[in-house]
Amino acid sequence: MRICIFVHRFDDGGAEKTTIRLANEMAALGHEMTLAVRYDYGPLRSMAADNVCILDMKLPENGKLRKNIKNVAILRKIINSGEYDILMAVLAEMAEVAAVAHALGGKGTPLVCVLHSTLSVEKTSFHRIRHSFHRFFDRQYAGVIAVSEAVRKDYIKNCKAAEDKVVTIYNPLIDQNIALLAAKRPDHPWLSEKRRFKTLLMVGRLSYPKNHELMFKTLKLLLMDGDFRLILLGDGERKAELEGMAKEMGLKANIDFAGYRDNPFGYMAFCDCLVLSSHYEGLPSVLVEGLACGCRIVSVDCPSGPAEILEGGRYGVLVPPEDAQALKDGIIRALKDTPCRETLIRRAKDFSVSGAVQAYERELGKIADNFRRQEK
């Protein structure tokens, strides 16, 4: 198949990482893969394989209206070019821009939406206006792929979509390389084998959905009972704001903004506890990766994904969202137990790269075949 995947840029988020991994794996199987990006830069740029084509849209950095008009025009050209069997748009905002292009005459290629978060609670620019157009957007999609069953059910309910149009395919996350990377202890003083404090870890973009405020409040409570440190892996638009918040809360000495790391798995394997405090998710990759590293996990039970990944608390501690005391209690409870690494690693294998790629091949092939039959 000839597949074009539309993404924003090469940010260090879970959606971007899994999309590039999917493109690489499908290219290795002989599919012609293209990543169409609004901006051809970001920390994950080097992750794309040499046999994956990069199409740089070169959109203007400023001016939302001007940017989106040009974006729609380029997408219409891509859709009508005849060069692709599928256009796959990743994340709701990208899919909705592509849906506008499809509605305005871009009918030459079937459009597939890949949804990475719970649509009903997602907070993005103009989200209230966009939510009112959910059914319109849905009519433009030949198919919708949700990264978790909870995301799928939420989409069907909010868009009044046909159930057979929306399928769940877990992200391609786990391969044999993770075990090798997890065995490498990072050169970080807070992960020293001889440390006398507890080191907590958060991995993800420094952005609103990750709810770092809740984690900071939780850390403040934990410090009343002992010595705790928090490592934040990831960059993002809120870095300066969060650094200021940590200083104001008297947490500067206990939080390390460590930035993006090529190998977060060593941090996961050697920390005392991996924590997720998000407002909302879709299928949080970090939890699956944490399982693959055999580490303790504490997560808020936000929509959507944590309860599904951890099977209601079987593979980690789940606590109510937006509750610092509950998150603190969950961390203390987790630290008293030593989970069975083999059990956690076995659960992580349910999110294998090979399984996800096979599922994508089947679903995209079916959509492309249906489109060709309708065209005849």
C-alpha positions as CSV (number, residue, x, y, z in Angstrom):
1,M,0.0,0.0,0.0
2,R,0.9,3.6,-0.5
3,I,0.2,5.4,2.8
4,C,0.5,9.1,3.6
5,I,0.4,10.0,7.4
6,F,-0.4,13.6,8.3
7,V,1.2,14.8,11.6
8,H,2.0,18.2,13.1
9,R,5.8,17.9,13.6
10,F,8.3,15.6,15.2
11,D,7.5,16.4,18.8
12,D,8.5,14.1,21.6
13,G,5.0,13.0,22.5
14,G,3.6,9.5,22.6
15,A,1.4,9.9,19.5
16,E,4.4,11.2,17.4
17,K,6.7,8.4,18.6
18,T,4.2,5.6,17.9
19,T,3.3,7.1,14.5
20,I,7.0,7.2,13.4
21,R,7.5,3.7,14.7
22,L,4.4,2.5,12.7
23,A,5.7,4.2,9.6
24,N,9.1,2.6,9.9
25,E,7.8,-0.9,10.5
26,M,5.3,-0.7,7.6
27,A,8.0,0.6,5.3
28,A,10.2,-2.4,6.4
29,L,7.4,-4.7,5.2
30,G,7.4,-3.1,1.8
31,H,4.7,-0.4,2.0
32,E,5.4,3.0,0.5
33,M,5.3,5.3,3.6
34,T,5.2,9.1,3.6
35,L,5.0,11.4,6.6
36,A,3.4,14.7,5.7
37,V,4.4,17.2,8.4
38,R,3.4,20.8,8.9
39,Y,6.9,21.5,10.2
40,D,9.9,19.4,9.4
41,Y,11.7,19.6,12.8
42,G,11.5,18.2,16.4
43,P,13.5,15.9,18.7
44,L,12.1,12.8,17.0
45,R,13.1,13.8,13.5
46,S,16.1,11.4,13.4
47,M,13.8,8.5,14.4
48,A,12.2,8.3,11.0
49,A,13.8,5.5,8.8
50,D,15.6,6.4,5.6
51,N,13.0,4.6,3.5
52,V,10.2,6.7,4.9
53,C,9.6,9.8,2.8
54,I,9.2,13.1,4.6
55,L,6.9,15.7,2.9
56,D,7.5,19.1,4.4
57,M,4.4,21.3,4.1
58,K,6.4,24.4,5.1
59,L,3.4,26.1,6.7
60,P,3.8,29.6,8.1
61,E,4.6,29.6,11.8
62,N,2.3,32.5,12.6
63,G,-1.3,33.3,11.8
64,K,-3.8,30.5,12.5
65,L,-6.2,31.3,9.7
66,R,-3.4,31.7,7.0
67,K,-1.8,28.5,8.3
68,N,-5.0,26.5,8.1
69,I,-6.0,27.7,4.7
70,K,-2.6,26.7,3.3
71,N,-2.8,23.4,5.2
72,V,-6.2,22.6,3.7
73,A,-5.0,23.5,0.2
74,I,-2.0,21.2,0.5
75,L,-4.1,18.3,1.9
76,R,-6.6,18.6,-1.0
77,K,-3.7,18.3,-3.4
78,I,-2.4,15.2,-1.6
79,I,-5.8,13.6,-1.5
80,N,-6.5,14.2,-5.2
81,S,-2.9,13.4,-6.4
82,G,-3.6,9.7,-6.9
83,E,-0.3,8.9,-5.3
84,Y,-1.7,7.3,-2.2
85,D,-4.1,4.5,-1.3
86,I,-4.8,6.0,2.2
87,L,-4.4,9.4,3.9
88,M,-4.1,8.8,7.7
89,A,-4.4,11.8,10.0
90,V,-3.0,11.5,13.5
91,L,-4.7,13.3,16.4
92,A,-8.1,14.8,16.3
93,E,-7.0,18.3,15.3
94,M,-5.0,17.0,12.3
95,A,-7.9,14.8,11.3
96,E,-10.4,17.6,11.5
97,V,-8.2,19.8,9.2
98,A,-8.0,16.9,6.8
99,A,-11.7,16.4,7.0
100,V,-12.3,20.0,5.9
101,A,-9.9,19.4,2.9
102,H,-11.9,16.3,2.1
103,A,-15.2,18.1,2.3
104,L,-14.0,20.9,0.0
105,G,-13.3,18.6,-2.9
106,G,-10.6,16.3,-1.7
107,K,-12.3,13.0,-2.6
108,G,-9.6,11.1,-4.4
109,T,-8.2,9.2,-1.4
110,P,-10.0,7.7,1.7
111,L,-9.3,9.6,4.9
112,V,-8.6,7.7,8.1
113,C,-8.6,9.4,11.6
114,V,-6.3,8.0,14.2
115,L,-7.6,9.1,17.6
116,H,-5.1,9.2,20.5
117,S,-7.2,10.9,23.2
118,T,-10.7,11.0,24.6
119,L,-12.6,13.3,22.3
120,S,-15.2,14.5,24.9
121,V,-12.6,15.8,27.3
122,E,-9.8,16.9,25.0
123,K,-8.8,20.6,25.5
124,T,-7.5,22.1,22.3
125,S,-7.8,25.5,20.5
126,F,-11.4,26.3,19.6
127,H,-12.5,23.0,21.1
128,R,-16.1,24.0,21.8
129,I,-16.6,25.1,18.2
130,R,-14.9,22.0,16.9
131,H,-16.9,19.7,19.2
132,S,-20.1,21.1,17.6
133,F,-18.8,19.8,14.2
134,H,-18.0,16.2,15.3
135,R,-20.7,14.6,13.2
136,F,-19.7,16.6,10.1
137,F,-16.0,15.5,10.6
138,D,-17.1,11.9,11.1
139,R,-18.9,11.9,7.8
140,Q,-15.6,12.6,6.0
141,Y,-13.7,9.7,7.5
142,A,-13.6,6.3,5.7
143,G,-12.6,4.8,9.0
144,V,-11.5,5.7,12.6
145,I,-8.8,4.0,14.5
146,A,-8.9,4.5,18.3
147,V,-5.9,3.7,20.4
148,S,-8.0,2.2,23.3
149,E,-11.4,0.8,23.7
150,A,-12.4,3.6,26.0
151,V,-11.4,6.2,23.3
152,R,-13.5,4.1,20.8
153,K,-16.6,4.1,22.9
154,D,-16.3,7.8,23.7
155,Y,-15.9,8.7,19.9
156,I,-19.0,6.6,19.0
157,K,-21.1,8.2,21.7
158,N,-20.0,11.8,21.0
159,C,-20.0,11.6,17.2
160,K,-23.0,9.2,16.9
161,A,-20.8,7.1,14.6
162,A,-21.5,3.7,13.3
163,E,-19.9,1.1,15.6
164,D,-18.4,-0.9,12.8
165,K,-16.7,2.2,11.5
166,V,-14.5,2.6,14.6
167,V,-11.9,0.0,15.6
168,T,-9.5,-0.2,18.4
169,I,-5.8,-0.9,17.6
170,Y,-3.3,-0.5,20.5
171,N,-0.2,1.6,19.7
172,P,2.9,-0.2,18.5
173,L,5.0,0.1,21.6
174,I,6.9,-2.9,22.7
175,D,9.8,-4.7,21.0
176,Q,12.9,-6.6,22.1
177,N,15.0,-3.5,22.2
178,I,13.3,-2.1,25.3
179,A,14.7,-4.8,27.5
180,L,18.3,-3.9,26.3
181,L,17.7,-0.2,26.9
182,A,16.1,-0.7,30.3
183,A,19.2,-2.5,31.5
184,K,21.4,0.6,31.1
185,R,21.4,2.6,34.4
186,P,21.3,6.3,33.6
187,D,24.1,8.5,34.8
188,H,21.8,10.5,37.1
189,P,22.6,11.1,40.7
190,W,19.0,10.6,41.8
191,L,19.2,7.0,40.3
192,S,22.3,6.0,42.1
193,E,22.2,2.5,43.6
194,K,23.2,4.0,47.0
195,R,20.6,6.7,47.2
196,R,18.8,7.2,50.5
197,F,15.7,8.8,49.1
198,K,12.8,7.8,46.8
199,T,13.0,8.8,43.2
200,L,9.7,9.3,41.3
201,L,9.5,9.7,37.5
202,M,7.2,11.3,35.1
203,V,7.7,10.9,31.4
204,G,5.8,13.1,28.8
205,R,5.4,16.4,27.2
206,L,5.4,19.4,29.5
207,S,1.9,20.4,28.5
208,Y,-1.6,20.9,30.0
209,P,-3.0,17.4,29.6
210,K,-0.2,15.9,31.8
211,N,-1.4,17.9,34.9
212,H,2.0,18.5,36.5
213,E,0.3,20.8,39.0
214,L,-1.2,17.7,40.6
215,M,2.1,15.9,40.8
216,F,3.7,19.0,42.4
217,K,1.0,19.1,45.1
218,T,1.5,15.4,45.7
219,L,5.3,15.8,46.0
220,K,4.7,18.6,48.6
221,L,2.6,16.2,50.6
222,L,5.1,13.4,50.3
223,L,7.9,15.6,51.6
224,M,6.1,16.0,54.8
225,D,6.7,12.2,55.5
226,G,10.2,11.6,53.9
227,D,12.8,12.5,51.3
228,F,11.5,12.3,47.7
229,R,12.8,13.5,44.4
230,L,11.0,13.9,41.1
231,I,12.6,13.6,37.6
232,L,10.6,15.0,34.7
233,L,11.6,13.6,31.3
234,G,10.3,15.6,28.3
235,D,10.1,19.1,26.9
236,G,7.2,21.3,26.0
237,E,5.6,24.7,25.9
238,R,5.0,24.9,29.7
239,K,8.6,24.3,30.8
240,A,9.3,27.9,32.0
241,E,5.9,28.1,33.7
242,L,6.4,24.8,35.5
243,E,9.9,25.7,36.6
244,G,8.5,28.9,38.1
245,M,5.7,27.0,39.8
246,A,8.2,24.5,41.3
247,K,10.3,27.4,42.7
248,E,7.2,29.1,44.2
249,M,6.2,25.9,45.9
250,G,9.6,25.4,47.4
251,L,10.2,22.3,45.3
252,K,13.1,23.5,43.1
253,A,15.7,21.3,44.9
254,N,13.4,18.2,44.6
255,I,12.5,18.4,40.9
256,D,14.8,17.9,38.0
257,F,13.6,19.1,34.6
258,A,15.8,16.6,32.8
259,G,14.4,17.3,29.3
260,Y,14.1,14.8,26.4
261,R,16.1,11.6,26.6
262,D,16.6,9.1,23.8
263,N,16.5,6.3,26.3
264,P,13.8,6.9,28.9
265,F,13.6,3.1,29.7
266,G,16.7,3.1,31.9
267,Y,15.0,5.8,34.0
268,M,11.9,3.7,34.3
269,A,13.8,0.6,35.2
270,F,15.8,2.2,38.0
271,C,13.4,4.7,39.5
272,D,11.3,3.8,42.6
273,C,8.0,4.6,41.0
274,L,6.6,5.8,37.7
275,V,3.7,8.2,38.1
276,L,1.0,9.5,35.7
277,S,-1.1,12.4,36.9
278,S,-2.9,13.5,33.7
279,H,-6.2,15.3,33.2
280,Y,-6.9,13.0,30.2
281,E,-5.1,10.5,27.9
282,G,-6.0,8.1,25.1
283,L,-3.6,5.2,25.6
284,P,-0.7,6.5,27.7
285,S,2.4,4.9,26.2
286,V,4.5,5.6,29.2
287,L,2.4,3.1,31.3
288,V,2.9,0.3,28.8
289,E,6.6,1.2,28.6
290,G,6.8,1.2,32.4
291,L,5.3,-2.3,32.5
292,A,7.9,-3.5,29.9
293,C,10.6,-2.2,32.3
294,G,9.1,-4.0,35.2
295,C,8.7,-0.9,37.4
296,R,6.2,0.2,40.0
297,I,3.4,2.3,38.5
298,V,0.9,4.7,40.1
299,S,-1.6,6.4,37.8
300,V,-4.7,8.5,38.1
301,D,-7.8,6.8,36.7
302,C,-8.4,9.5,34.1
303,P,-10.1,9.1,30.8
304,S,-8.9,7.1,29.0
305,G,-6.4,4.3,29.0
306,P,-4.9,3.8,32.5
307,A,-7.6,1.5,33.8
308,E,-7.5,-0.4,30.5
309,I,-3.7,-0.9,30.5
310,L,-3.4,-1.7,34.2
311,E,-6.6,-3.8,34.1
312,G,-8.3,-2.0,36.9
313,G,-5.3,-2.0,39.2
314,R,-4.0,-5.5,38.6
315,Y,-0.7,-4.3,37.2
316,G,-0.3,-1.0,39.1
317,V,-2.0,1.3,41.5
318,L,-5.0,3.3,40.3
319,V,-6.2,6.4,42.2
320,P,-9.0,8.9,41.6
321,P,-8.0,11.8,39.3
322,E,-7.5,15.4,40.6
323,D,-6.8,14.2,44.2
324,A,-3.3,14.9,45.5
325,Q,-3.9,13.1,48.8
326,A,-5.1,10.0,47.0
327,L,-2.1,10.1,44.6
328,K,0.2,10.5,47.6
329,D,-1.4,7.5,49.4
330,G,-1.2,5.5,46.2
331,I,2.5,6.1,45.9
332,I,3.2,5.2,49.5
333,R,1.2,2.0,49.0
334,A,3.1,1.1,45.8
335,L,6.5,1.7,47.5
336,K,5.6,-0.9,50.1
337,D,5.2,-3.7,47.5
338,T,7.6,-5.3,45.1
339,P,5.8,-6.2,41.9
340,C,6.6,-9.3,39.9
341,R,8.7,-8.0,37.0
342,E,7.9,-11.0,34.8
343,T,4.2,-10.5,35.2
344,L,4.4,-6.8,34.3
345,I,6.6,-7.5,31.3
346,R,4.2,-10.2,30.1
347,R,1.3,-7.7,30.2
348,A,3.3,-5.2,28.2
349,K,3.7,-7.7,25.4
350,D,0.0,-7.3,24.7
351,F,1.0,-4.0,23.1
352,S,3.7,-5.3,20.8
353,V,4.8,-3.6,17.7
354,S,4.3,-6.6,15.5
355,G,0.7,-7.1,16.6
356,A,-0.2,-3.4,16.0
357,V,1.4,-3.4,12.6
358,Q,-0.6,-6.5,11.5
359,A,-3.8,-4.9,12.7
360,Y,-3.1,-1.7,10.8
361,E,-2.3,-3.6,7.7
362,R,-5.6,-5.4,7.9
363,E,-7.7,-2.4,8.7
364,L,-6.1,0.0,6.1
365,G,-6.2,-2.7,3.5
366,K,-9.9,-3.2,4.1
367,I,-10.6,0.5,3.8
368,A,-8.5,0.9,0.6
369,D,-10.3,-2.1,-1.0
370,N,-13.8,-0.7,-0.1
371,F,-12.9,2.7,-1.5
372,R,-11.7,1.1,-4.8
373,R,-14.9,-0.9,-5.1
374,Q,-17.0,2.2,-4.5
375,E,-15.1,4.1,-7.2
376,K,-15.8,1.5,-9.9
